[in-house]
Amino acid sequence: MNDGVLRQVAALPALPPDELRTLWRELFGSEPPPYNKSFLARRLGYRLQELALGGLAPASAAKLDEMADEIEKTGSIKVRRAAAAPVVGARLVRDWQGEMHEVAVLSVGYEYRGRVFKSLSAIARTITGTRWNGPAFFGLRSGGGAS
């Protein structure tokens, strides 16, 4: 990143509120919001970096616009977070009905008792005989994992 931009961003918290408001008018072309000095400094820091390095990627901006439209229509939005996949080489251990079950995380799936499975859910089904959310069964997400 440009050293000049870094120096400007680092200097923002030390500026008096009046100077922050003046800088806001210069960078945004509008009156600053009536928020505290800390907010103004953080937002101005982002704006300085945005102007120097570019803004959001077009795909990110489009996704945010889509989310804003949904909020306007429905008053809320459902956000799904992808579960973090376990790291290759990790071992997942689960006690089920007094028996220990160990799963190795591979780059191509999961190994359980010498067999390779595509998903943790398939392994959980093999162990329990019923359908389970695999990551929840192995304690990687809330909903019934290992204790």
QUIVENSUL-V756588 format. One record per residue. PSI is psi as a letter, one per 40 degrees, with the letter a starting at -180 (* if undefined). OMEGA is omega in radians with two decimals (999 if undefined). BURIAL is 1 if it has 9 or more other ideal C-beta (glycine too) atoms within 8 Angstrom, else 0. Layout:
PSI,OMEGA,BURIAL  PSI,OMEGA,BURIAL
This chain:
i,3.12,0  h,-3.13,0  d,3.12,0  d,3.11,0  d,3.12,1  d,3.12,1  d,3.13,0  d,-3.13,1  d,-3.13,1  d,-3.10,0  e,-3.04,0  d,-3.09,1  d,-3.13,0  e,-3.12,0  i,3.06,1  i,-3.10,0  d,-3.13,0  d,3.11,0  d,3.09,0  d,3.13,1  d,3.10,1  d,3.11,0  d,3.10,1  d,-3.13,1  d,-3.14,1  d,-3.03,0  d,-3.09,1  e,-3.12,0  f,3.12,0  i,3.10,0  i,3.13,0  i,3.09,1  i,-3.08,0  f,-3.13,0  i,-3.07,0  i,-3.08,0  d,-3.11,0  d,3.11,0  d,-3.11,1  d,-3.12,1  d,3.14,1  d,-3.11,0  d,3.08,1  d,3.08,1  d,3.10,1  d,-3.09,0  d,3.11,1  d,3.12,1  d,3.13,1  d,-3.14,1  d,-3.11,0  d,-2.99,0  e,-3.08,0  i,-3.09,0  a,3.13,0  i,3.02,0  i,-3.13,0  d,3.14,0  d,3.12,0  d,3.12,0  d,3.13,1  d,3.13,0  d,3.10,0  d,3.08,1  d,3.12,0  d,3.13,0  d,3.12,1  d,3.10,0  d,3.13,0  d,3.11,1  d,3.11,1  d,-3.10,0  d,-2.98,0  e,-3.10,0  e,3.11,0  i,3.13,0  i,3.07,0  h,3.13,0  h,3.11,0  h,3.06,0  h,3.09,0  h,3.10,0  h,3.10,0  h,3.12,0  i,3.09,0  i,-3.09,0  h,3.09,0  h,-3.12,0  e,3.14,0  i,3.07,0  h,3.10,0  h,-3.10,1  h,3.14,1  h,3.02,1  h,3.11,1  h,3.13,0  f,3.07,0  e,3.14,0  h,3.12,0  h,3.12,0  h,-3.10,1  h,-3.13,0  h,3.06,1  h,3.11,1  h,3.14,1  i,3.08,1  d,-3.10,0  e,-3.13,0  b,-3.06,0  h,3.10,1  h,3.10,1  h,3.12,1  f,3.05,0  e,3.12,0  i,3.09,0  h,3.12,0  i,3.11,1  d,-3.06,0  i,3.05,1  d,3.13,1  d,3.11,1  d,3.11,1  d,3.13,1  d,3.11,1  d,3.10,1  d,-3.11,0  d,-2.98,1  d,-3.06,1  e,3.11,0  i,-3.14,0  h,3.10,0  i,2.89,1  h,-3.05,1  d,3.12,1  d,3.10,1  d,3.14,1  d,-3.12,1  e,3.03,1  e,3.12,1  e,3.11,1  i,-3.12,1  i,3.07,0  f,3.00,0  f,-3.07,0  a,-3.09,1  i,3.12,0  *,999,0
